[in-house]
Amino acid sequence: MDPSDDLAWYWESRYAWGETPWDTGITPPELHELVDSGQLQPPGVTLDLGCGTGLNANFLARLGFTAIGVDLAPTAIAQAQRDAQQAGLPALFFVGDVAHLPLEGVQACFALDMGCLHSLSDENRDRYARSLAGLMAPGGLYMLYGFDYVPDHERGLFGFRPDEIAHRFAPHFDLVWLRPSLQKTFPVAWYLLQRR
């Protein structure tokens, strides 16, 4: 079995059983701040990588963006599609792997990742970074949320090593800011990068 099949099954089972503590129903204040400050304004194409049930993609679509969301879990994507259709929003959702995005020709002005990249293997993180760089327009913004590095004996690498994000995206993106935080007692961080 392909390892990506195992990963897809894992996330699909979490949604199928309703074990989704990350699915809070709240668009993060950091995204609101980016919009309210004028740094992110429609029109344009936005990407939500690991979009889950589409809350943030649909938020962006309501603002006038053409929002594209991708996730490995079909149950989550089905919910995202239903919500967008019921609201008449210009959002597109598909089941797919964020490390191998089949979106040739897309030039996004914004990409969001709330907890997807930090769960990928090192090899898939490299693929993800290359794929994303090819989909972002010059000057486009990339907002990322993830855990700090912790050893995970079952999955290997989990979370971000110190300075990993700046180095991994360095050929194509500049780090605009990094905001360390805590999720309960667990260290996390928000990152904002800009496509060169």
N, C-alpha and C positions, 0 to 999 in steps of 0.2 A: 504493500500500500504506500502511495506517495505521502511523505510527511505533511504536505499541505492538506491532504484529505483528513488527517488526524486533527489538524488545527481547525479546519472548517467544521468537523463534527463536534469538536469541543465547544466552539462558540454557538453553533446552532442548538446544541443541547442546553446551554445556559439560557438562551431565549425561550426555548420550548418549555423549560421548567420554571420560567419566571425568576431565575437566579441572576438578576441584572442590577446590582446595586449602583452601577454607574449610570443607569438610565433614570436620572433624577427628575426629568420633566422641566428642567430649568436651564435656559441658555446662560452660559457663564458670564459674569460681569466683565471679564476681560474682553470678550467679544463685543458686548454692548459698548464698552469704552472705546474700542477701535472704531466702531461706527459713529458713536456720539462725538468723537474728536475730529471726525472728518477724514481720518486716514484711510478709511475704507468706504467708498461711495459707489452706488450703481451708476451706470450699467456695467456689465461684465460677467464673466463666467467664474463661478466659485466651485471648489472641490471640497468635499467633506470625506476624509479618508478614515474608514472605520466608522461610518456614519450611524450605525445602529438603527434605531427606529426613525431617524431622519429629523429629529427636533431642530438641530442647528442648520441643516440644509434648508429646511422649510422656513426657518426664521429669515435666512438670507434671501430666499425666494420672495417672501412677503415684502422685502425692501426693494425689490426690483432686479435682483440678480438672476441669472440663469444658473441654478444650483444643480450640481451633479454629486450624488452620494454613492459610495461603494462600501460594501461590507461582505464578509464571508458567510454570514448567517441569512439564509433565505427567509426565515420567519421575521427577522428584523426588517429586511428589505420590503417584504410584503406589507408590513405595517406602515413603513415610510411612504410607499406608493399610495396606499389607501388614504392616508392623511393628506398627501399633496393633491390627489384627485378630488377629494371631498372639498378642499379649500380652493380648488382651481388655481393651483400654484405652478409656476414654470420650473418645476424640479424634476430631475431624472434620477432614477435609482437603478442600480444593477448589482447582482451578486458577482463578486470578483476579488482578486488578490491585489492588495495595494502595492505589492512589490513588482507586479506585472500588469500595469494599467493599460488596457487597450483603447486609448483615447487619442490616437494620432490626429494632429491638426488642432487640438485644443490649446488655447493660450489663455490660461487662467490668470485673473488679477488677484486671486486670493485662494489659499488652501488652509484647511483646518484639520488638525489631528488631535483628538482628545483621548489619548491613551491607547493608540494603535501601534505606533512605531516601537514603543518601549517593550512590547511583547514579542517582537520579531527576533529571529536569529541574526547574528552578525552579518552573515552573507545576504540575507534578505533585506537588512537595513541598507546595505550598499546598493542593492537593486532598487529599493524604494527611493533612495536619494537621487540616483541617476534618472529614474523614471519621472520623478517629480520635477527635476530640473528641466527636463524636456517639455513639460506641460505648462510651465510658468512663463508669463510674459515678463519682459524686462521691467523691473520696478515692482513686480508683484509681491505681495506679502504672504508669508507662511507662518501661521500660529500653531504652536505645538505645546501639548501638555503631557507630562510623563513623570514617572517615579524616578528617584535617584537609584543608583545601582544597588541591588541586593543579590546575593547568590541564590540561585534556585536550582536545586539538585535534580528536579524533574525536568525542567525546561531549559536549563543552562542559563545563558545571559538573560537577565531581566532588569529593566530600568536602564538609566543612562550613566555611564562613567563620567567623572569630572572632565569637562571640556570636550566631551564626545560630540555634541551637536555642532559646535563651532567648527571642529575639525572635519566631521563627516560631510558637512554641506559646504565646506570652504571653497571648493573650486567655483561654485555657482551662486552662493548666497553669502550675504553679510549678516552677522548677528546684530540685531538692532538693540534688543534688551533681553535680559534674563531675570526672572523674578522667582526666587526660591520661596517656598511656602511649606505648609504642613497640611496633610490630610489626616485628621485625627492626630496621631503621633508619628505618622510616616512622612519622611521628607519627599516633596514633589517640587516641580518647577514648571513655570510657563516660560516659553521662548517666543520671541518674534524675530523672524529673519526676513530679508528682502532679496529678491532675485537681482543679480547684477545685470 
